[in-house]
């Protein structure tokens, strides 16, 4: 049994990943329902791929708004404009503007489809653990579980109870945020950054007609002391925010064109902090999402980082609990995810510290600084992995999408890889015998897809080129869609051994 504390996007994703692998799981949440206001508003490309694999993407695609790029303005003049690169290897090139509470409702329903319900109004009170289990104290109940996962946010009670430090800093000022309808002459499906006289205004469209989320440094107050070193207040705060008129005046000054703000759905202040847990695991307690890392919302990465934490951890935890592999597999969770969080914290911290720089520096940042929006470039390579230092796709890289030809027509690679266990792509030559490979794959529990004569066809060797394999190549792909190992077909025993266990 796994206990998850916190039913935000991170906890819900983890619960789904465990439940669809038939691992007993409970998920508790101190609130009485899904949050009514959306904190995050952007679903990155990699997260959309994950949602497709989890069979939960259909509703977000229908309700969300594709953001087709970002434009940067300095003193009313556009200095930079970006747009996604469309490719068969990445099926979702646009960030999807969609509020977090819509995502949560979608995930709650998928979890119900798997016969698991969120236990609302349940509080975590404390824990004790030994080598074999965790004993968690809940309100009105004590439960013993194999592992406990903290998905309960920046001020995580589980993290504190486990004694895991959460060092970092709070910025000495608040930020102001408004969700409003916007009338102007610029496209409504792009995000914008406006800089003028050492001030910055950001705008992101949301999935409502003419609606944008706007943010800037607090329009009212001066320096803010922030919380103490041992207090975490990352998120919305109760201090009096500006009103719609103040946002209207500021926006008019910043954009340098006619703009009208109406129909405010949300105006608030929030505290930004930059913190990273010293460890993602202590014994049988693990951290994910904001319980493990918090940072500025630059690039709209926070919710996506948590979902990807959960997607990395879910299949590993399932294999360990089912005793398919030793518990040492869980060490790779921190090894792979914490360096990515470190990178994002460094980038977002630099962006916040330069939020109101002089014009020349600000313009240079806009032209050179680029937060990774799509999160497709994140990888899990390490120096001791198979193929490290080689050219092309390596162990730890995201397995790209593509197309192969079947008798029924074109099939996407992501459709072949969909499932809960390991997959392998084999690219045999015309005279290669595959009998031993099929036997090895069955023994290892690997789903084998043959790209070659008499099987799936690869017109013009496009997929072979994408994966960087020659004749008789073999690629092993993990349940979370990253390359586990690669080699030649005559090295199949070594390549498939990366599954571990039996």
Secondary structure, 3 states (H helix, E strand, C coil): CEEEECCCHHHHHHHHHHHCCCCCEEEEECCCCCCCCCCCCEECHHHHHHHHHCCCHHHHHHHCEEECEEEEEECCEEEEEEECCCECCECCCCEEECCHHHHHHHHHHHHHHCCCCCEECCCEEEEEECCCCEEEEECCEEEEECEEEECCCCCCHHHHHHCCCCCEEEEEEEEEEEEEEEECCCCCCCEEEEEECCEEEEEEECCCCCEEEEEEECCCCCCCCCCCCCCCCCEEECCCCCCHHHHHHHHHHHHCCCCEEEEEEEEEEEEEEEEECCCCEECCEEECHHHCEECCCCCCCHHHHHHHHHHHHHHHHHHHHCCCCCHHHHHHHHHHHHHHHHHHHHHHHHHHHCCCCCHHHHHHHHHHCCCCCCCCCCCCCCCCCCCCCCCCCCCCCECCCCEEEECCEEEEHHHHHCCCCCEEEEECCCCCCCHHHHHHHHHHCCEEEEECCCCEECHHHHHHHHHCCCCCEEEEECCCCEEEEEEEHHHHHHHHHHHCCC
